[in-house]
Amino acid sequence: MEKMNKEYPVFSNWKFVFHEMYSLDHKYPWYIAIRSVAGFLAPFIAAIIPSVAISLVEKRADFLTFFGIMLVFVLGNMIIGIISAKYDFLIKKKNYKVQFQSVQKKVISKIMTVDYQILESVEGKRLADGAKYSYCVEWNGWSRIMDMFTPFAFNLLGIIVYTIILIPRCPWVLPVFAIMSIMNVMIERKIALKGYRKYRETIWETDSRVEYFFQRSTSATDGKDIRLYRMEKWFVDVMNTLVQRRMKVWKRVEMYYFLPHLSDTIWSFVRDIIAYTVLVTQFLAGELNATTFTFYLGIITGFAGWLNGGNMGDGFVRANSEMIRCNWGINDYRSFMDLPDSKHNTDKENQERKADQEETSKTLYQKNDTDQEEISKTIYPQDGTDQTEKGVTLEFKNVCFRYPGAEHDVIHNLNLKVKAGENIALVGVNGAGKTTLVKLLCGFYHPNKGQILINGREISDYPETEYRKLVGAVFQDMMVMATSVAENIACEKQEDIDEQKLRQAMRLADIEEKICSLPRKEKTSVTNFLDKDGVSFSGGELQRILLARALYKDAPLLLLDEPTSALDPLAETAVYEQYHRLSQGKTTIFISHRLASTKFCNRIIYYENGQVKEDGTHDELMKENGAYARMFEIQSQYYNEKGGDSDE
Ligand SMILES: Nc1ncnc2c1ncn2[C@@H]1O[C@H](COP(=O)(O)OP(=O)(O)OP(=O)(O)O)[C@@H](O)[C@H]1O
């Protein structure tokens, strides 16, 4: 796989950030320009005031003239101060907009659409975290780079203007100062980039681990085990070690930023000594009067301020090295945004292929039985939807799948055909690859070899939105949000929910009565995480809510990965019966370790080492007396013995 974490050229990142700012508000460059001119004028006026005062004294100006001119300067400085404060506020406000209205929105959308397999990988998770940090911390990424644009601009303006002022007095100053400054900036850039490359991964690793341990320690779910097993010492020790490691790295990183400042101070010292020597020599030789001498003295002193700071905040060196350092965040953001989305076609690509696909699928289905012919009519229905009342057909053709970095295939040369409307029970030992198969069907993973066809069409050929409509699933790990029951079921905002459909889904999932008994009914929050009146539902109730979610979606392909593991036996039987009714007209794949559930399915697939080992109805497989029959007998024997014990 191509390296995910890319490093973009520094200038390209600055251009990228500036472009984002500009596209959000075309007035942005003006704000920065006005603020930069104000940032330049304030120290410039302060630098020339002494020479103006001396000049007035030399000319023996009267009190009113002296006072009037000084007042103009003081008022000028005050107005500049007000303009600076106003534009600082405007720029900061716009920066927040870029961070939280534009960048945050893009990162959140990307997290939800990026290819699932990538998101699940260590590097993918790390980049997603990096992209989040790039906009939500003040000291890195977007925020800091945007804050630094203004000091960068007004300090640069100061350096240019002061150099031009100094040229007539000392013509050699330009080449000498230019060479010194360019060398300085290059050294500083090299050092800053070295520090960034050397410590970036360690910083990320320690920060993310500290964050992980902190989050787990604040979770109420984890809190039970933490207290029961006295994990607090272990947690604190781990966090202490991480924090110490982070402090060490932090010191080293700061050293990398201290070095450019040190080098700059030395350059400035040399530069100032030369400039002062020339100035004093010219003054003593009578080439300069007191006014001009004072003026140039102010300019030379101010020059160091533009470079090293002091003239209204950070100097050019600091702004430049901060903007280099903050590339960390922008690199993370851009690398993350460049990751591919799910490997589905876009709507446009799909339309272009549609004609071709229709032709192929017709030929394909003509070869199959009459049932398939019926189904082919529903592949590309005239109303533009792929929803079908008969479910969808599935076909795995020589499918191989291996997790990245794994030594063996989890699924190996799998060949399996499922007719529209069939209810399949997928059975097998732990780790056989059942959940992996469901995730492949959901399009989260992609086969390394072979094809998965839904209604004769490869999954990746469907546009993302169209494909998602085809599949409803309930997974083992329960994903519920701390919002209302209704929103959890409909996965939409309250006002967009179809009330009737919601009620029906809750009824079919056998949770309506419980929800309606609560004071706020379906508006009750799931958990009290965000709402003090929220309700903590039991595992079984949550599974029913998730089932209602799959039913509300009403997709023609229903994938149920142990959806009843948290239900009591009575509730489970009731749910099975409901499933049986609900799954009529849908293609269903049902994974369960409780083999009693398989009797509701019209076909059972015993799955082992990523391949179909046995395939048939319950009676057929029992007759075959293979792995399924053994598993079934062991389980029923266990229940019988249990039953026997209790009878005694
Ligand atoms: N993200 C992953 N990366 C690497 N290996 C994985 C990943 N997810 C699962 N596996 C491995 O793939 C194999 C199949 O896992 P899968 O979850 O599909 O099995 P299963 O049949 O659903 O198991 P169970 O019945 O216990 O739920 C297991 O050996 C598991 O360790």
The ligand as a Gaussian input file, in Angstrom:
#p B3LYP/6-31G(d) Opt

LIG

0 1
 N       -9.001000      -6.253000      11.731000
 C       -8.391000      -7.437000      11.768000
 N       -7.070000      -7.536000      11.516000
 C       -6.427000      -8.732000      11.538000
 N       -7.041000      -9.901000      11.793000
 C       -8.348000      -9.869000      12.065000
 C       -9.098000      -8.635000      12.067000
 N      -10.382000      -8.928000      12.366000
 C      -10.435000     -10.258000      12.531000
 N       -9.231000     -10.826000      12.354000
 C       -8.901000     -12.260000      12.426000
 O       -9.641000     -12.913000      11.402000
 C      -10.110000     -14.169000      11.863000
 C      -11.625000     -14.258000      11.596000
 O      -12.270000     -13.298000      12.433000
 P      -13.855000     -13.130000      12.410000
 O      -14.181000     -12.063000      13.387000
 O      -14.303000     -12.962000      11.023000
 O      -14.303000     -14.561000      12.964000
 P      -15.767000     -15.044000      13.399000
 O      -15.994000     -16.334000      12.690000
 O      -16.766000     -13.992000      13.219000
 O      -15.478000     -15.307000      14.936000
 P      -16.525000     -15.289000      16.186000
 O      -17.431000     -16.453000      15.995000
 O      -15.624000     -15.454000      17.341000
 O      -17.227000     -13.978000      16.174000
 C       -9.740000     -14.259000      13.324000
 O       -8.596000     -15.097000      13.421000
 C       -9.385000     -12.854000      13.734000
 O       -8.346000     -12.839000      14.679000

